Amino acid sequence: MPSPVDPPSACRFHTRCPWATEICSEEEPPLAEYSSGQAAACHHPRNVDQGQISRTEVAPDSPESASERLPGAEPTAAATR
């Protein structure tokens, strides 16, 4: 488990996430709002479909430190297996 005082750079979960890819260790994901009303800060969100991903937008309260790259800019981990 990473230290909560000194979390990993980029996505804080990339060291223990089974779906993490290279982008996860390079860029902090933005908080994204989906048409379903869900929000997630993940490069590879699991509970939304491809249509929702294509219509997503960066949430206004996304951290300034996060990248602007939304899901779908890179193939998902499942697609590369």
KEKE-3310 file (N, C-alpha, C; in steps of 0.2 Angstrom, whole numbers, plus 5000, padded with zeros to 4 digits):
npx = (5004:5003:5010:5000:5004:5014:5009:5009:5015:5005:4991:4985:4982:4989:4999:4993:4982:4973:4970:4979:4989:5002:4999:4993:5004:5010:5001:4990:4974:4960:4945:4931:4915:4901:4887:4878:4877:4887:4903:4921:4938:4948:4958:4954:4939:4927:4913:4905:4899:4905:4899:4895:4908:4913:4905:4909:4915:4927:4926:4921:4926:4938:4955:4968:4980:4978:4978:4971:4967:4955:4946:4947:4956:4966:4969:4959:4964:4959:4956:4969:4973)
npy = (4994:5011:5025:5037:5049:5052:5050:5040:5048:5055:5045:5040:5027:5019:5010:4999:4995:4984:4987:4997:5006:5012:5026:5029:5030:5041:5052:5062:5058:5067:5073:5067:5069:5060:5056:5048:5053:5049:5051:5051:5049:5043:5034:5023:5020:5009:5007:5013:5014:5013:5023:5033:5036:5042:5054:5061:5074:5085:5088:5103:5104:5097:5093:5105:5100:5089:5080:5085:5075:5065:5049:5036:5042:5033:5016:5005:4995:4982:4981:4979:4967)
npz = (5000:4995:5003:5012:5015:5006:4992:4976:4961:4947:4943:4958:4961:4953:4956:4962:4954:4944:4931:4927:4915:4905:4904:4916:4925:4921:4920:4929:4931:4925:4934:4928:4921:4918:4906:4913:4925:4934:4941:4939:4942:4932:4920:4914:4916:4923:4925:4915:4899:4882:4874:4884:4888:4876:4876:4887:4899:4906:4923:4931:4944:4943:4948:4947:4945:4937:4921:4905:4897:4893:4896:4883:4875:4874:4870:4881:4895:4895:4881:4876:4880)
capx = (5000:5007:5010:4995:5008:5018:5006:5013:5013:5000:4986:4987:4981:4992:5003:4989:4976:4974:4969:4983:4993:5008:4997:4992:5010:5012:4997:4985:4967:4955:4938:4926:4908:4898:4880:4874:4878:4893:4910:4927:4945:4951:4960:4950:4933:4924:4906:4902:4899:4909:4895:4896:4915:4914:4902:4912:4918:4931:4922:4923:4930:4944:4961:4972:4986:4976:4979:4965:4966:4949:4946:4946:4962:4971:4965:4959:4969:4955:4957:4976:4975)
capy = (5000:5017:5030:5042:5055:5053:5045:5040:5053:5053:5042:5038:5020:5015:5005:4993:4994:4979:4990:5002:5006:5017:5033:5030:5032:5047:5058:5062:5058:5072:5071:5067:5069:5056:5057:5044:5057:5047:5055:5047:5052:5037:5034:5017:5019:5002:5007:5017:5011:5017:5029:5038:5039:5047:5060:5064:5081:5087:5091:5110:5104:5093:5096:5109:5096:5084:5082:5086:5069:5061:5042:5035:5044:5028:5010:5002:4989:4976:4980:4978:4960)
capz = (5000:4995:5009:5011:5016:5000:4987:4969:4956:4942:4946:4965:4962:4947:4958:4964:4950:4939:4924:4925:4909:4905:4905:4923:4929:4918:4920:4934:4927:4927:4936:4922:4922:4912:4905:4918:4932:4937:4940:4941:4940:4930:4913:4912:4920:4922:4926:4910:4892:4877:4872:4889:4888:4871:4878:4894:4899:4912:4928:4933:4950:4942:4951:4942:4943:4933:4914:4902:4893:4895:4894:4876:4871:4873:4871:4887:4897:4892:4874:4874:4883)
cpx = (5004:5006:5005:4998:5012:5015:5010:5011:5008:4994:4988:4986:4984:4996:5000:4983:4977:4973:4974:4987:4998:5005:4995:4998:5013:5008:4992:4978:4963:4949:4934:4919:4904:4890:4876:4874:4883:4899:4915:4933:4949:4952:4956:4944:4930:4917:4902:4903:4903:4905:4896:4903:4916:4910:4904:4915:4922:4926:4925:4927:4936:4950:4965:4978:4984:4977:4972:4963:4961:4950:4944:4951:4967:4967:4965:4963:4965:4956:4964:4978:4973)
cpy = (5006:5021:5035:5049:5057:5048:5045:5046:5050:5050:5039:5030:5016:5009:4998:4992:4989:4981:4995:5001:5012:5024:5034:5032:5038:5053:5057:5062:5064:5069:5072:5066:5065:5057:5053:5048:5054:5051:5051:5050:5045:5037:5028:5016:5012:5002:5011:5013:5016:5023:5035:5041:5044:5054:5064:5071:5081:5090:5098:5109:5099:5097:5100:5105:5090:5086:5083:5080:5065:5053:5041:5038:5039:5021:5008:4996:4983:4975:4978:4971:4955)
cpz = (5000:5002:5007:5011:5009:4994:4980:4965:4951:4945:4953:4966:4957:4950:4961:4960:4945:4932:4922:4919:4910:4907:4913:4927:4926:4920:4925:4930:4929:4930:4930:4924:4916:4912:4910:4924:4936:4936:4942:4938:4938:4923:4910:4916:4918:4922:4921:4903:4888:4875:4877:4889:4882:4872:4884:4893:4906:4917:4930:4939:4950:4945:4945:4940:4938:4925:4911:4897:4896:4893:4886:4872:4870:4874:4878:4889:4894:4885:4872:4877:4878)
residu = (MET:PRO:SER:PRO:VAL:ASP:PRO:PRO:SER:ALA:CYS:ARG:PHE:HIS:THR:ARG:CYS:PRO:TRP:ALA:THR:GLU:ILE:CYS:SER:GLU:GLU:GLU:PRO:PRO:LEU:ALA:GLU:TYR:SER:SER:GLY:GLN:ALA:ALA:ALA:CYS:HIS:HIS:PRO:ARG:ASN:VAL:ASP:GLN:GLY:GLN:ILE:SER:ARG:THR:GLU:VAL:ALA:PRO:ASP:SER:PRO:GLU:SER:ALA:SER:GLU:ARG:LEU:PRO:GLY:ALA:GLU:PRO:THR:ALA:ALA:ALA:THR:ARG)
# end
